[in-house]
């Protein structure tokens, strides 16, 4: 009963629907005298046939609302007080949620996108769930609840997010990459008509221009010649140097098998494979330094077990070991595996006016010998 709407001694009866701390009230379009109402039981005092009939209606309403809740629980839908109210009133509400959209995207893209790219989408999804839980105290949201404000608040959440492993927070470009992936998922929802309006329409991604780093010859040789006695650090150094001489990305190196090593028409050894990211052909001549590293690890127990050219190691671990290598080699640049690819591109291809894609299509041993 809403006593604040009392008029002439009578007040309207409302049903209060509560789910997980969230609640709304719904008018039942019934009036009852304040003196005839039992606020403890939430029912009218059964003084007359009319009041008994009202109580029967209230009990039926309570039973119907409870039944709707149980039905939604069985279908694993996101349950909100508003959804229960709309079901009771016969209002059809869109049931597509943020989680269902992310699940749909990941399920249908897993065979299309590279493994590394999918991992990035999973990370973006993880941050979205953390944000929704913190900002809205919910596990999920309807897509109709997403708007420009949601995006700006999510951006702020990412910028202020502090990793538990004491690593630094995200850079601006890191934040933008998560928002870029989220925008692609949202646009998928718009295409499927799960969303009437794209909340990203007025939002602009702002990437900072970053100069790609690379190692000089002296820095590269410093890493190559450094005596390292710790096996895990030595392997990280060796596979990094291998990329410096081949220009291959981490995922492509880790997926190499002995079958990818072939003899060219000139008698030299080559790597022949497909890039995981673009599915384009890669034909890389194995210079003596790179070939020596292949020979060193192709019979390693972990290589044999995985039927790979090198022992498999995660990109995260590899990059953490590379930071140690940078420290012991006296190199103050941010040493990551991606830096090896840029070192190759800068020292071998770009400095000779040849693109990294073009160089893979020719026998460039002559060029490589002059540079290395």
LINLIN-V187190 format. One record per residue. N is the residue number from 1. RES is the residue in three letters. PSI is psi in degrees with one decimal (999 if undefined). OMEGA is omega in whole degrees, 0 to 359 (none if undefined). Layout:
n/res/psi/omega
N/RES/PSI/OMEGA
N/RES/PSI/OMEGA
This chain:
n/res/psi/omega
1/UNK/136.2/179
2/UNK/94.6/183
3/UNK/-25.8/180
4/UNK/-8.7/177
5/UNK/22.4/180
6/UNK/138.0/178
7/UNK/123.8/180
8/UNK/37.1/176
9/UNK/-1.1/179
10/UNK/154.1/180
11/UNK/152.1/181
12/UNK/149.7/178
13/UNK/131.8/179
14/UNK/149.2/172
15/UNK/130.7/178
16/UNK/124.9/180
17/UNK/120.0/181
18/UNK/132.0/177
19/UNK/119.0/176
20/UNK/43.9/177
21/UNK/-10.4/178
22/UNK/137.9/183
23/UNK/154.3/173
24/UNK/164.0/178
25/UNK/146.6/184
26/UNK/126.8/179
27/UNK/133.9/178
28/UNK/3.5/177
29/UNK/40.3/177
30/UNK/142.4/176
31/UNK/144.5/177
32/UNK/145.7/178
33/UNK/141.3/181
34/UNK/-36.3/181
35/UNK/-15.6/179
36/UNK/8.9/186
37/UNK/133.9/175
38/UNK/99.7/185
39/UNK/-24.9/180
40/UNK/-46.5/181
41/UNK/-15.5/184
42/UNK/31.9/181
43/UNK/165.6/176
44/UNK/154.3/175
45/UNK/121.1/187
46/UNK/66.4/182
47/UNK/-23.1/185
48/UNK/170.4/178
49/UNK/-37.9/181
50/UNK/-42.7/180
51/UNK/-33.7/176
52/UNK/-38.8/178
53/UNK/-40.4/177
54/UNK/-43.3/180
55/UNK/-40.4/177
56/UNK/-41.8/178
57/UNK/-42.5/180
58/UNK/-39.9/178
59/UNK/-40.1/177
60/UNK/-40.6/178
61/UNK/-44.6/178
62/UNK/-40.8/179
63/UNK/-39.8/180
64/UNK/-42.0/179
65/UNK/-40.2/178
66/UNK/-38.8/179
67/UNK/-38.3/177
68/UNK/-41.7/178
69/UNK/-44.5/180
70/UNK/-38.6/179
71/UNK/-43.5/179
72/UNK/-35.4/179
73/UNK/-38.5/181
74/UNK/-30.7/181
75/UNK/5.6/176
76/UNK/30.7/177
77/UNK/158.6/174
78/UNK/119.5/186
79/UNK/124.0/175
80/UNK/156.2/177
81/UNK/-37.2/181
82/UNK/-36.3/179
83/UNK/-42.5/179
84/UNK/-42.5/179
85/UNK/-46.2/181
86/UNK/-38.4/177
87/UNK/-40.6/180
88/UNK/-39.7/182
89/UNK/-5.1/180
90/UNK/17.1/179
91/UNK/126.3/180
92/UNK/124.7/181
93/UNK/139.8/178
94/UNK/130.4/184
95/UNK/1.9/180
96/UNK/132.9/182
97/UNK/172.2/179
98/UNK/-43.5/181
99/UNK/-40.0/180
100/UNK/-34.2/178
101/UNK/-44.2/179
102/UNK/-42.5/180
103/UNK/-41.9/180
104/UNK/-46.0/180
105/UNK/-50.3/184
106/UNK/-37.2/180
107/UNK/-41.0/184
108/UNK/-16.3/181
109/UNK/-9.7/186
110/UNK/-27.1/178
111/UNK/-4.8/183
112/UNK/-44.7/184
113/UNK/155.0/179
114/UNK/157.2/181
115/UNK/-45.0/180
116/UNK/-38.8/179
117/UNK/-41.5/178
118/UNK/-37.5/178
119/UNK/-37.3/178
120/UNK/-39.2/178
121/UNK/-38.3/178
122/UNK/-38.1/179
123/UNK/-43.1/177
124/UNK/-41.9/178
125/UNK/-40.5/179
126/UNK/-44.5/179
127/UNK/-36.3/178
128/UNK/-43.6/180
129/UNK/-39.5/178
130/UNK/-40.9/180
131/UNK/-46.8/180
132/UNK/-42.0/180
133/UNK/-39.8/183
134/UNK/-43.8/186
135/UNK/-38.0/187
136/UNK/-4.5/182
137/UNK/36.0/180
138/UNK/166.4/176
139/UNK/-17.6/184
140/UNK/164.7/177
141/UNK/150.9/171
142/UNK/148.1/179
143/UNK/-28.5/179
144/UNK/-14.6/179
145/UNK/-7.1/181
146/UNK/134.0/179
147/UNK/-175.2/181
148/UNK/-39.3/180
149/UNK/-39.9/178
150/UNK/-44.1/183
151/UNK/-45.0/181
152/UNK/-36.6/177
153/UNK/-36.4/177
154/UNK/-39.0/177
155/UNK/-45.5/179
156/UNK/-41.6/178
157/UNK/-44.6/181
158/UNK/-40.9/181
159/UNK/-32.6/182
160/UNK/-3.1/184
161/UNK/131.3/179
162/UNK/114.5/180
163/UNK/147.9/181
164/UNK/-18.9/182
165/UNK/16.3/176
166/UNK/13.4/174
167/UNK/166.7/179
168/UNK/154.7/176
169/UNK/179.6/184
170/UNK/146.6/171
171/UNK/169.8/177
172/UNK/-44.6/182
173/UNK/-31.7/176
174/UNK/-42.5/177
175/UNK/-44.3/182
176/UNK/-34.8/180
177/UNK/-39.4/177
178/UNK/-42.5/179
179/UNK/-33.6/178
180/UNK/-43.7/178
181/UNK/-41.5/179
182/UNK/-39.2/179
183/UNK/-39.0/178
184/UNK/-39.0/178
185/UNK/-42.8/180
186/UNK/-41.1/180
187/UNK/-30.8/174
188/UNK/-42.4/178
189/UNK/-37.5/178
190/UNK/-42.7/180
191/UNK/-35.4/181
192/UNK/2.6/179
193/UNK/27.1/172
194/UNK/-22.6/178
195/UNK/134.1/178
196/UNK/-30.7/184
197/UNK/139.0/178
198/UNK/113.4/181
199/UNK/-10.6/180
200/UNK/0.7/185
201/UNK/-43.6/183
202/UNK/1.7/183
203/UNK/133.0/180
204/UNK/128.1/175
205/UNK/134.3/183
206/UNK/95.8/178
207/UNK/141.1/173
208/UNK/138.3/177
209/UNK/130.1/183
210/UNK/128.2/176
211/UNK/123.9/180
212/UNK/124.3/180
213/UNK/161.9/175
214/UNK/163.1/179
215/UNK/142.0/172
216/UNK/167.9/177
217/UNK/-42.4/182
218/UNK/-41.4/179
219/UNK/-40.1/179
220/UNK/-45.3/179
221/UNK/-33.1/179
222/UNK/-39.9/179
223/UNK/-42.9/181
224/UNK/-43.4/188
225/UNK/-5.6/183
226/UNK/129.2/178
227/UNK/120.0/182
228/UNK/127.3/184
229/UNK/-11.6/179
230/UNK/117.4/186
231/UNK/-44.9/183
232/UNK/-37.3/179
233/UNK/-39.1/179
234/UNK/-42.5/179
235/UNK/-42.8/179
236/UNK/-42.6/178
237/UNK/-45.4/184
238/UNK/-43.1/182
239/UNK/-28.7/174
240/UNK/-45.6/179
241/UNK/-37.5/177
242/UNK/-42.0/179
243/UNK/-32.4/177
244/UNK/-30.5/183
245/UNK/-6.2/180
246/UNK/-22.5/182
247/UNK/15.3/183
248/UNK/142.8/179
249/UNK/161.8/183
250/UNK/-52.8/186
251/UNK/-35.7/180
252/UNK/-36.9/178
253/UNK/-43.8/183
254/UNK/-21.3/182
255/UNK/2.3/179
256/UNK/142.1/174
257/UNK/166.9/177
258/UNK/-25.7/180
259/UNK/-18.0/180
260/UNK/-9.4/178
261/UNK/117.3/182
262/UNK/164.2/178
263/UNK/127.3/180
264/UNK/174.1/181
265/UNK/-19.1/178
266/UNK/3.7/178
267/UNK/-6.2/180
268/UNK/157.5/180
269/UNK/138.3/180
270/UNK/155.3/169
271/UNK/125.5/178
272/UNK/118.1/183
273/UNK/-169.9/175
274/UNK/139.9/176
275/UNK/130.8/180
276/UNK/-37.4/186
277/UNK/-40.4/187
278/UNK/-7.8/182
279/UNK/24.2/176
280/UNK/153.0/182
281/UNK/141.5/177
282/UNK/122.6/176
283/UNK/103.9/188
284/UNK/121.8/175
285/UNK/133.8/180
286/UNK/103.6/175
287/UNK/159.1/183
288/UNK/-41.6/181
289/UNK/-45.4/180
290/UNK/-39.8/180
291/UNK/-38.7/179
292/UNK/-37.1/179
293/UNK/-38.3/176
294/UNK/-47.4/181
295/UNK/-33.2/183
296/UNK/-33.3/188
297/UNK/-8.3/185
298/UNK/-24.2/179
299/UNK/11.5/177
300/UNK/140.7/182
301/UNK/-40.0/180
302/UNK/-30.2/176
303/UNK/-44.2/180
304/UNK/-41.2/182
305/UNK/-38.1/181
306/UNK/-0.4/183
307/UNK/39.4/182
308/UNK/167.6/181
309/UNK/-29.8/180
310/UNK/155.5/172
311/UNK/134.7/183
312/UNK/134.0/179
313/UNK/145.7/180
314/UNK/151.9/179
315/UNK/-35.8/181
316/UNK/-46.8/179
317/UNK/-42.8/181
318/UNK/-45.6/180
319/UNK/-33.2/177
320/UNK/-36.9/177
321/UNK/-34.1/180
322/UNK/-32.0/177
323/UNK/-37.4/176
324/UNK/-38.7/179
325/UNK/-40.6/178
326/UNK/-39.2/180
327/UNK/-47.5/184
328/UNK/-18.1/179
329/UNK/-4.1/178
330/UNK/24.8/179
331/UNK/123.0/187
332/UNK/3.9/177
333/UNK/157.7/178
334/UNK/96.7/186
335/UNK/108.0/175
336/UNK/165.1/181
337/UNK/-30.9/180
338/UNK/-26.7/179
339/UNK/-30.2/179
340/UNK/-41.6/180
341/UNK/-39.9/178
342/UNK/-32.2/176
343/UNK/-44.0/177
344/UNK/-47.4/184
345/UNK/-41.0/183
346/UNK/-46.0/185
347/UNK/-31.7/187
348/UNK/-49.6/189
349/UNK/-57.2/186
350/UNK/-36.6/180
351/UNK/-15.2/178
352/UNK/9.6/178
353/UNK/23.2/181
354/UNK/133.4/180
355/UNK/157.2/181
356/UNK/-28.5/177
357/UNK/-41.2/183
358/UNK/-37.9/186
359/UNK/-24.9/180
360/UNK/-15.1/185
361/UNK/1.2/183
362/UNK/163.0/173
363/UNK/96.2/186
364/UNK/20.4/182
365/UNK/-35.0/179
366/UNK/-43.6/178
367/UNK/-44.3/183
368/UNK/-40.9/182
369/UNK/-35.9/181
370/UNK/-32.6/184
371/UNK/-41.4/184
372/UNK/999/none
